[in-house]
Amino acid sequence: MSGKRARRLAERKAERSRAARRGVMVSVASAVVAVGTATGMMSALDDGRGDEARPEVTSSPLLEPGPAVPTASPTKASPSPSPSPSKSSAKPSPKPSKAPKPEVKKKTVEASTNLYRYPDSNVLDWVAANRNDPRAALIESRIADRPQAVWFAEFAPGTITSRVRAVTSAAAAKGSVPVVVPYAIPQRDCGGHSQGGAGNLDEYDAWIDKFAAGLGSGEVVVILEPDAIAQSDCLSEGQRADRFASLARAGRVLKAANPNARVYHDAGHSGWNSPAKQASLLRQAGAASAASSDGIFSNVSNFNGTSGEIAYVRRTLDALGGPASLGAVIDTSRNGNGAPADGEWCDPVGRKLGQAPTLSTGQARIDGYLWIKLPGESDGCLGAPGSFAPDYAYDLAR
């Protein structure tokens, strides 16, 4: 897609108006929000035991509307997460839906047996505690049993190596591939609800070194800093150049530490920047170099349909250049029905699970469909941000 942003990310504060139509329909950007309050992802956290800490599940980033990008044609608004709450955003009723008897539907894409399912999550806890709930069987089979990403959103340098190692070593013991998400870039979320991370880029570089030391030697997929590239307009030109240099360095360090690591860089999503603009930013962040990149990722926490994302990442890869081996992974966790026509971003009704996580897509240059956002965890309208919402999970799954 092409067009100009309806608003600058720098103008987004704790409260901002929702993206509106200005002559054309707009689509909303993807971002991950609110560490500490959080929604939809798993995060391996510091538990105060120094470098002996084990991973724990915690709340993770909340979804809210982000920078709007006018589309080339009048299409409906495409919602996606972004850090600041929108005062004018309509929210679906928090009233839970009724839970009819579960009926397991046939899966259209089987989950890859090679991807690692992290054994601690809100959905697994809920299933274990609610075995007699009529929704439990469907939620377990369609969501809890699926491999999903593990987020490292806390800046805790003293324990990061052991926490990453706990995940990668457990996956290696099972002969499976973990998906890990380092999320600690300075000025994260441009000071929005997901602000945090390292205090400066020197601290971040040192943190990445320790993160890389936990990767082990087995295959691992690294989703490097969601929104750090697409959501960088709030930085000055010099700050942006410094951030991109650190991201390029991070890619090199991660791949040097584990040659079997596959590192993917932030491409936003199909409703944000144009492929040409995003490719230009990605190139500055080292995404076109085989020494620091295996390609790009898109649609994190978003609802955009898979076919549109495939077209977008292919155009972005073409514009990016670099070796032909570069590919893309797409977050398909909640995009089964595509984006809501009304642009709703917060626990929108009528959404469905997307294609199951797999590293075998059968599509050229598409390396995987991944569940990076954890389906069933609330964006904040059907429950506290990051809490498991069984009615919402059930509706996604059936």
C-alpha positions in Angstrom: 0.0 0.0 0.0 1.1 3.6 -0.5 0.1 7.0 0.8 0.9 9.5 3.5 0.4 9.0 7.2 -2.7 10.8 8.5 -0.8 11.6 11.7 2.8 11.5 12.8 3.8 9.0 15.5 5.4 11.9 17.4 2.0 13.3 18.1 0.7 10.2 19.7 0.4 10.7 23.5 -1.3 8.8 26.2 -4.6 9.9 24.7 -5.1 10.6 21.0 -7.9 10.6 18.5 -8.5 7.5 16.5 -7.4 7.4 12.9 -10.2 8.8 10.8 -11.0 8.9 7.1 -9.5 11.9 5.3 -10.7 11.5 1.8 -9.7 7.8 1.8 -10.0 5.0 4.3 -7.0 4.5 6.5 -5.4 1.5 8.0 -3.9 1.3 11.3 -0.4 0.4 12.3 0.9 -2.5 14.3 2.6 -2.1 17.6 3.1 -3.9 20.8 2.1 -2.1 23.9 2.3 -1.8 27.6 4.9 -3.9 29.3 3.9 -4.5 32.8 0.1 -4.2 31.9 0.2 -6.1 28.7 -1.8 -8.3 26.5 -1.4 -11.0 24.2 2.1 -12.4 24.4 4.3 -14.5 26.6 7.3 -12.9 28.3 10.1 -14.6 30.1 10.9 -12.4 33.1 13.4 -11.6 35.7 12.4 -13.3 39.0 15.1 -11.9 41.2 17.4 -14.9 41.3 20.2 -13.5 39.3 21.4 -15.6 36.3 19.7 -18.6 37.7 16.2 -17.3 37.0 13.8 -19.4 35.0 11.3 -18.1 32.5 8.0 -17.0 33.8 4.8 -16.0 32.0 3.8 -12.5 32.5 1.6 -9.9 31.0 2.7 -8.4 27.7 2.0 -5.7 25.2 -1.4 -4.2 24.7 -3.0 -3.4 21.3 -4.2 0.0 20.4 -4.6 2.1 17.2 -1.4 3.4 15.6 -0.3 5.7 12.9 -2.7 5.8 10.0 -1.6 5.4 6.4 -4.0 6.5 3.6 -4.4 3.7 1.1 -4.0 3.9 -2.6 -7.7 2.9 -3.0 -10.7 3.4 -0.8 -10.5 0.3 1.3 -11.8 -0.2 4.9 -9.6 0.7 7.8 -7.3 -2.0 9.0 -6.9 -2.1 12.8 -3.7 -2.9 14.5 -2.0 -2.5 17.8 -0.2 0.6 18.8 0.8 2.1 22.1 -1.4 5.0 23.1 -5.1 4.6 24.0 -7.5 6.4 21.7 -10.1 8.4 23.6 -12.4 8.4 20.7 -12.0 4.7 19.9 -15.2 2.8 20.2 -14.8 -0.4 22.2 -16.7 -3.6 21.9 -18.9 -4.4 24.9 -17.0 -6.1 27.7 -20.0 -8.3 28.3 -18.8 -11.9 27.7 -20.5 -13.9 25.0 -22.4 -17.1 25.7 -20.5 -20.3 25.6 -22.3 -23.0 23.6 -21.0 -26.5 23.6 -17.7 -26.6 21.9 -17.5 -28.0 18.4 -14.0 -28.6 17.1 -13.6 -27.5 13.5 -11.3 -29.1 11.0 -8.0 -27.3 10.8 -7.1 -26.0 7.4 -3.3 -25.9 8.1 -1.7 -28.3 10.5 0.7 -26.9 13.1 4.4 -27.7 12.4 5.7 -30.3 14.7 9.0 -28.5 14.6 7.9 -25.4 16.4 8.3 -25.2 20.1 5.3 -24.9 22.4 6.3 -23.0 25.5 4.8 -24.9 28.5 3.8 -21.8 30.6 1.0 -19.5 29.4 -2.2 -18.0 30.5 -4.2 -20.2 28.2 -2.6 -23.4 29.6 -3.2 -22.2 33.1 -6.9 -21.6 32.3 -7.4 -25.0 30.7 -5.8 -26.8 33.6 -8.0 -25.0 36.1 -11.2 -25.4 34.0 -11.3 -28.9 32.7 -15.1 -29.1 33.2 -15.8 -25.9 31.3 -17.7 -26.6 28.1 -15.3 -24.4 26.2 -12.1 -26.0 27.5 -11.7 -28.8 24.9 -11.9 -26.5 21.9 -9.7 -23.8 23.5 -7.1 -26.5 24.4 -7.0 -28.1 20.9 -7.1 -25.0 18.9 -5.0 -22.5 21.0 -3.3 -24.0 24.0 -1.8 -26.9 22.1 -0.3 -24.5 19.4 3.3 -23.2 19.5 3.5 -19.5 20.2 6.3 -16.9 20.6 8.1 -16.2 23.9 8.6 -12.5 24.6 11.6 -11.0 26.5 10.2 -7.6 27.3 11.9 -6.8 30.6 15.3 -5.1 30.6 17.0 -7.3 33.2 20.6 -7.8 32.0 21.6 -9.9 35.0 19.2 -12.8 34.0 18.6 -12.5 30.3 21.2 -15.1 29.3 19.8 -17.8 31.6 16.2 -16.9 30.7 16.8 -17.2 27.0 18.8 -20.4 27.5 16.0 -22.0 29.5 13.7 -21.6 26.5 16.2 -22.6 23.7 17.6 -25.5 25.6 14.2 -26.9 26.4 13.2 -26.6 22.8 16.5 -28.3 21.6 15.8 -31.2 24.0 12.5 -31.7 22.2 14.0 -31.3 18.8 11.8 -28.2 18.1 12.3 -24.6 17.1 11.5 -21.8 19.5 10.3 -18.4 18.5 11.8 -15.7 20.7 11.2 -11.9 20.7 13.8 -9.5 22.1 11.9 -6.3 23.0 14.1 -3.8 24.9 15.1 -1.1 22.4 15.5 2.3 24.0 12.6 4.8 23.5 10.5 1.8 22.8 7.0 2.7 21.5 8.1 6.3 21.2 7.3 7.0 24.8 3.8 5.5 24.7 2.2 2.9 27.0 4.8 0.3 26.0 7.7 2.7 26.9 10.7 1.1 28.6 13.6 -1.1 27.5 17.2 -0.2 27.9 18.2 3.3 29.0 20.4 3.9 26.0 21.9 2.1 23.0 25.1 1.2 24.8 23.1 -0.6 27.4 21.0 -2.2 24.7 24.0 -3.4 22.8 25.3 -5.1 26.0 21.9 -6.6 26.6 21.8 -8.1 23.1 25.2 -9.6 23.7 23.8 -11.4 26.7 20.7 -12.3 24.9 22.7 -13.9 22.1 24.7 -15.9 24.7 21.6 -17.8 25.6 20.6 -18.8 22.0 22.6 -22.1 22.1 23.4 -23.8 18.9 20.1 -25.2 17.7 17.7 -23.7 15.3 15.8 -20.7 16.7 13.6 -17.9 15.1 14.3 -14.4 16.4 11.7 -11.7 15.9 13.9 -8.7 16.5 12.2 -5.7 18.2 8.6 -5.4 16.8 7.9 -1.9 15.5 11.4 -0.6 16.1 11.8 0.2 12.4 8.3 0.9 11.2 7.6 3.0 14.3 10.6 5.3 14.2 9.3 8.6 12.9 9.2 10.0 16.4 13.0 9.9 16.5 15.3 12.6 15.1 17.3 11.7 12.0 20.4 11.1 14.2 18.5 9.0 16.7 17.0 7.0 14.0 20.4 6.3 12.4 21.8 5.3 15.8 18.9 2.9 16.4 19.2 1.3 13.0 23.0 0.9 13.5 22.2 -0.9 16.8 19.6 -3.1 15.2 22.1 -4.1 12.4 24.6 -4.8 15.1 22.1 -6.9 17.0 21.4 -9.0 13.9 25.1 -9.7 13.4 25.7 -10.5 17.1 22.7 -12.9 17.2 23.7 -14.7 14.0 27.4 -14.9 15.0 26.5 -16.4 18.4 24.3 -19.1 16.8 24.7 -19.6 13.0 21.4 -21.6 13.2 19.5 -18.6 14.4 17.1 -17.0 11.9 16.8 -13.3 12.5 13.9 -11.3 11.1 13.5 -7.5 11.1 10.4 -5.4 11.5 8.4 -4.6 8.3 5.3 -3.2 10.1 2.4 -4.5 8.1 0.6 -3.9 4.8 -1.5 -1.0 6.1 1.5 1.1 7.4 4.4 2.2 5.2 4.6 1.5 1.5 6.9 -1.4 0.5 9.5 1.1 -0.9 9.6 3.2 2.2 9.7 0.3 4.5 12.5 -1.4 2.5 14.5 1.8 2.7 14.3 1.8 6.5 15.0 -1.9 6.7 18.1 -1.5 4.5 19.5 1.1 7.0 18.9 -1.4 9.8 20.9 -4.2 8.2 18.0 -6.3 7.0 19.4 -6.6 3.5 22.7 -8.2 4.7 23.0 -12.0 5.2 25.4 -11.3 8.0 22.6 -9.8 10.1 19.3 -10.9 8.6 17.3 -13.8 7.3 14.5 -11.5 6.2 11.5 -9.6 7.6 8.3 -10.1 9.7 4.9 -8.5 9.4 1.4 -8.2 10.9 2.5 -8.7 14.6 -0.7 -8.5 16.7 -2.6 -7.3 13.6 -5.7 -8.7 11.8 -4.7 -8.2 8.2 -5.4 -11.2 6.0 -2.6 -13.5 5.0 -2.9 -13.1 1.3 -2.5 -9.3 1.6 0.5 -9.7 3.9 2.1 -12.1 1.5 1.8 -9.6 -1.3 3.2 -6.8 0.9 6.2 -8.7 2.2 7.1 -9.9 -1.3 7.1 -6.4 -2.6 9.0 -5.2 0.4 11.7 -7.9 -0.1 11.9 -7.0 -3.8 12.5 -3.4 -2.9 14.9 -4.3 -0.2 17.3 -6.2 -2.4 20.0 -8.4 -0.7 20.4 -12.1 -1.2 17.7 -14.2 -2.7 17.6 -16.3 0.4 15.9 -13.5 2.4 12.3 -14.4 3.3 9.5 -13.4 5.6 7.4 -14.6 8.5 3.8 -13.4 9.1 1.8 -13.3 12.3 -1.4 -15.2 11.6 -2.6 -15.6 15.2 -5.9 -13.7 14.8 -6.3 -12.9 11.1 -8.6 -15.7 10.0 -11.4 -13.3 9.1 -9.2 -10.4 8.2 -9.4 -6.9 9.7 -12.8 -5.6 11.0 -14.5 -3.4 8.5 -15.1 -0.7 11.1 -11.4 -0.5 12.1 -12.0 -1.8 15.6 -8.7 -2.7 17.3 -9.6 -3.8 20.8 -10.9 -7.4 21.1 -12.9 -6.9 17.9 -15.8 -9.3 17.5 -16.0 -11.7 14.6 -12.3 -12.4 14.4 -10.9 -15.9 14.0 -7.7 -17.8 14.4 -5.5 -17.6 11.3 -3.4 -20.3 9.7 -1.7 -22.5 12.3 1.9 -21.9 13.1 4.2 -23.7 10.7 7.6 -23.3 9.0 6.3 -25.0 5.9 4.0 -22.6 4.1 4.4 -23.8 0.5 4.7 -20.1 -0.5 7.7 -18.6 -2.2 9.8 -16.4 0.1 7.3 -17.0 3.0 9.4 -18.8 5.6 6.6 -19.3 8.2 3.2 -18.4 9.6 3.7 -17.7 13.3 1.6 -16.9 16.3 3.5 -14.0 17.7 0.5 -12.4 19.4 -1.1 -14.9 21.8 -4.7 -15.4 20.8 -7.2 -15.4 23.6 -5.5 -12.8 25.7 -7.5 -9.6 26.0 -6.5 -6.3 24.4 -8.2 -4.6 27.3 -11.9 -4.5 26.4 -13.1 -8.0 27.4 -10.9 -8.1 30.5 -7.7 -6.6 31.9 -5.0 -6.1 29.3 -3.0 -9.4 29.1 -5.6 -11.4 31.0 -7.0 -14.6 29.4 -10.5 -14.0 28.1 -12.1 -17.5 27.6 -15.2 -16.2 25.7 -13.0 -14.3 23.3 -10.7 -17.3 22.9 -13.6 -19.6 22.3 -15.0 -17.2 19.7 -11.7 -17.0 17.9 -11.4 -20.8 17.9 -14.8 -22.0 16.8 
